[in-house]
Amino acid sequence: MQSLNIGVIGYGGMGRGIVRRLLACDKRLRVTALYDPDPRSVEAGKAELGANLTVCRDYREMMRMPDVQWVMIASWNCFHCEQTIAAFDAGKHVFCQKPLALSVEECGAMRRAWKRSGRMFNIGLTLRYSPHYRRIRQLIAEGRIGQIVSMEFNETLEFNHGGFIMGDWRRLRKNAGTHLLEKCCHDIDLTNWMMASRARRVASFGGLDFFLPRNAHRVDEIAPRPDGRKAYSAMDGMVGLDPFRSDKDIVDNQIALIEYENGARTTFHTNCNAAIPERRMYILGTEGCIRADVLTGTIQLKRIGFDTQIEDRSTEAKGGHGDGDGILAAELAESMLNNTPPAVGLMEGLESAVTCFAIDDAMETGTVVAMDRYWANLEIV
């Protein structure tokens, strides 16, 4: 193969990051078509992607280009379904950023289009590629802590990250879905993976309690960063509204309870205003436990017993994505060039998204929600 042609839909921060890493993997990979409604992203694409780039008037124009073999979708979440289905119907393989879609119906339509097309689908659930989480999953699979009985995990966001979300396009459900779906579908996917089971029933509580006009005074009460950036506005974005006064309909804190079909149970906690951010897991099994935090890169394992010691099983991976971005790009390149099946595909994205839908339904209704009707609607047994 001399080259493989890629079309990119969405060249904002997320799209730009994965494309840059992908193209660095192999010179045979090249982006030949781009669609983005934002002129700033188009100009960035022109500057970075070469003279042979075709800038499309809309994404449908890209689907009509026979030489485009893969489509990479990094658009707003509300467009994932229609753009993915269009790519499948045009006979193209697809990489799509997380989350899969905004509703059970959209997830089902994407699954049917994928099965009908016979094409590959890779989803950007980056944490699945992190050596940190792959080590934890390996330890569980090796039986080092026995059978999982219960676990807790969290994603508490540094306050500037929370401010970024509350002033960005992600603040509106019509664009991105709920906060749990948009930001935390990574985390729900990870616990699905660790449990090796599907959710059976869920409960949840949450609300928008901090990023409100009455708390805007906090910006002036906190000393600015050394470079002069004010609190809650130190992350760059393409929208950049005041996070306290912006119109928004997502929560800034939420807890969830999940019971799995294998009987194990877990709790999840997210908050967008943390002084000490964490992405931590504490997994308790019949024979031991694992305590880990990807932000610090620590993984500790201890077997139950009077004379057992804490084992340090950390990898060198740490940070928000645990060094998963580069590995995702490398494995995506393998899929593109050698038809290697993706490690994380449509069904993993579907199960993560649908579990998020049920959790948010439980929060909205104040009830314990059984998952069987969701799986039945999707004809998943």
N, C-alpha and C positions, 0 to 999 in steps of 0.2 A: 504494500500500500504506500503510495507516494504522499497522500495527504487525506485528511478527513475533515470535512467541512461542517461547521457548527453555526447554528443560528441562535442568537441570544435575545431574549425578551426581558427587558429590565436591566439597566446598567447603573443602578444606584450603588450604595455602599456594599450590600450583600452580593449583588450580582458581580460587581467589579472584583471583589475579593476572590471569589471562587474561580472566575475566569482567568485572572492573573496566575493563580496557582496552577490551574489546569494547563495553560499554555506553556508554563515553565517545565512541565513534565516531559514533553516530547514535541520536537519541531514539526512532526507530521500533523499535529492538531492546529487548526486555524479557524478563527471566527470570520465568516464571510458575509454574515447578515446580522443586522441589529435593528430592533424596534424598541423605542422608549418614548413615551409622550412628553417627557421633560427635556427641553432643549439643552439643559446643563449636562445631562447624562449622555445625550447624543454627541455633544462636543467632546466630552471625555472619551467616548468610544472612538470617534474619528482620530483623536490624538494618539490613542494607545493601540488600536487594532489593525492599523495598516492601510495602505492605499487601495487595496482590493475590496474594502468593506462596502457592502450595499446597505444603505440606510433605508429601511422600509417605511412606507406610509402608515401601515397598520400590520398587526401580526399575521393577518390572513395572507398578505403578500408573501411573507416568508414561507408559509405552508405550500405555496405554489412553486417554490424554487426546488427543482428536482435534485440539484447537487447538494442541498443541505440534508445531511444524514441524521444529525442529532439536533434537538432543540433544548436549550437550557432556559428555564423559566424562573426569573427572580422578580416577578411583578408583584403588585399588591395581592394579598391572599384571596381577595374576592374574585380575581381573574384566573386563579389556578385551574379551576375546573374547565372552563370553556377553552382555554388555551391548550391544556393538556389533551383534551378530547380532540381538538382540531389537529394537533400534531399526530396523534395516533391515527386518526382518519386519513391523514396525508402520508402514512407509512413511515413515520419518523420515530426514532427512539427519543426518550425524554429523560432529562434531569429536571427536577422541580424542587425549589426550596420548600422548607416546611412552613406551615402545616399543610396537609394534603388539600383540605377544602374547608368550607364554612358550614356544611350541613351533612346529615346522614345521606340525604338524597344525592347531593353532589358526589360524595364518596362512592356511593353505589354506581352512579353513572360513569365515574372515572374507572372503577374496577371493571365494569362491563366493556368499556372501550379498550382498556388494556388487554383483556383476555381476547377480545375480538381481533385486535391488531397483531398479536404475536410479537410485539416489540418489547424492548427492555425499558424498565422504568427504575430510576434511581432517585431517592428523596434525600434532601439535605438535612437529615437528622445527624448532625456532625458529631455529637457526643458518642454515638455508637462506634466511631472510628478512633476514639481516644485510647491510647495505651493504658491510661488510668482505669477506665471502665472495662476495657477488655481484660485487664488483669483481675479485676473484681469478679467478672463473669466467669473467668477461668477457675478461680479459687472455689467459687460456688459449684461449678460443674465437676470439679475434682472431689467434691464431698468434704472439703476442709472444715465446714461448719455444720455438716449434716443437712437436714431438710429445713428450709426457711419456715419459721413460725410467724415472725412479724418483723417489720422494719419501719423506720422513719427516714424521711429525706426532705430536703428543702432547697429553695432557691430564693435567698434574700438578697436583694439588689442594692448595691452601693447607691447612695442618695442621688448622685448625678445621673446614674443610669435610669433610675426611676423618673427623674425630671425629664430626661430625654424622651422616654416613652410617653409621658403625659403631655408633651408638646409636639409629638410627631404624628404621622398619619395613622399609626397604630392605636391612637387614643380612641378611635371610632370603630365600633363593631361592624359597621357596614363595609369598612375597608379591610379589616384584619381579623374579625372575629373577636372573641373575648380575650382578656389578658391571659387566662389559663391556656387557651388554645394557641395564641400567637407566641407567647414567651415561654410557656412551660410545657408545651407538647414534647420537647426534648426530654424533660424529666419524667413525664408520664410514660414515654416510650422506654426509658431506662428501667423503670420499675417493672413494666411489662416483661422486659427482657430478663431481668434478674429473677423474677418469679417464674418465668417460663410457663405462664398461664394467662388466661383472660380474666378481666374484671367480671365479677358476678353481681355485686351491688355496691352502691356508692352513696355518700352523704357529703354535704359541704356547707360552709358558712363563709361569707366574705362581704366586703363593701368598699366604697370609696370614702375614706375617712380622714385622709391627710391632705391630698392634693386638691384643696378647696380654697376659695378666695380668703377665707378667714385665717388661713395659715401662711399667706404670702409674706407676712412680716419676717418669717424665718430666714428669707434670703438676706435681709439686711442685718440680721442678728448673728450671722455666721461670717467670719472673716473670709475674704476672697482667697482664691488660690494664689500662690506666689506670682503667677503670670497675669493676675488681674481678673481671671474668669470668676464670675459670681457663682455662689452655691446653687445647685440644681440646674445649672446651665453650662457645665464644663465639658459636655460631650457634644461633638458637632453632629448636625443633622441637616436635612434639606428643607425642613418645615420650621422648626424652632420657635413655636409659640410659647407664651408664658405657661409653664406647667400647672400653675395654680388657678389661672383664670381662663384657660382654654375650655372650649366645649368638649366634653368627653362623656362616654357612657361605659367605661370599663372600671373594674375595681382596682384598688391599689394594695389590697391584702386579701388573702384567702387561705383557708385550710380545707383539706379534703380527707375523707376516710374511704379506703378502698378494700373490699374483701374479694379475694380471687377465687376462681373455681377450684383451685387445689386446696382451699381452706386457709391459706396465709392471708395476713392482713397488713395494711400499711397506712401511715399518715403522711400527708404532704403539706408543707407550709410555704407560702410565698408572701413577700412584703417588698414594696418598692421604695422604702425609706430606711435603709439599714446603715448604721455606722460601722458594723462589722459584717461585711457580706460573706455568705457561705453558699457552697453547693455541696452539702454534706449528706452522707448516707450512714445509717447505723442499722446493720442487718443482723438479726438474732436467729440462729438456727438451733437445732436440737443438740449440737455438739460443740458449738462455739459461736463467735460473733466477728463481724468485720465493722470497723469504724473508719470512715474515709472522707476526705474533703478535696475535691479537685482543684479548688483555688490555691491551696497550699501544696497539693500534690501528695498528701499523706495517705497511706493505706496501712492500717493496723489490723492484725488478726490474732485472736486468742482462743485457744481451745479450752473447754470447760475442764477444770481439774485443780487440785491443790498445788501442784508443782509446775503448772504450765506457765509459760512466759509470753508476753506480747511480742509478736513477730512483726518486724517492719517489712512489709511487702510493697513498699512504694515503688513507682516507676519514676523516671525523671520528668514525666509529663505533669504540667500544672497550668493554672490559668482558667479563664472562663470556659473555653472549649477543650481544655486538656490536650492541646496539640493535635486535635483531631482534624483540623482543616487541611493540613498538608497531606495526611493519609487519605482523607476523602478524595482529594483531587487526584492523588496517585492511583487509587483504586478505580475512580471514574475513568481515568485515562485508559486503564486496562480494559474496562468494559467497552469503551469506544473502539479501541484498536484491536482487541483480541476477543471480543464477544464474551468476556468473563462475566458471569452473573453477578449482579450487585450484592453486597453484603446486607444492604438495607433497601427494601423495595416497597412496592405499593401496599402490600398487606400490613407491613409494620407501620407505615404511615396511616393507614386506615384505622388500625386498632388503637393507635395513639389518639387520633382525632376523635373517634367515636367515644372513647373513654372520657375525653375532655367534654364532649357534648353532654354526656350523662351527668358528669360532676356539676357542670354549670346548670343543668336542669334541676338537679337536687338543691343547689343553692337558691335558685329562683323560686322553687316551690316549697322549700322548707321540709322536704320529705326524703326518706330513703328511697333511692331509685334502683330498681332491678334492671339488669343489663340484658336480660334474655330477649326483650322485645326489639332492642337495637340490633342484636345479632340476627334475629329472625327476619327483620325488615331487609337485611342485607343478604339473606339466604346463606348465612354462615353457620354451620353446625359445629 
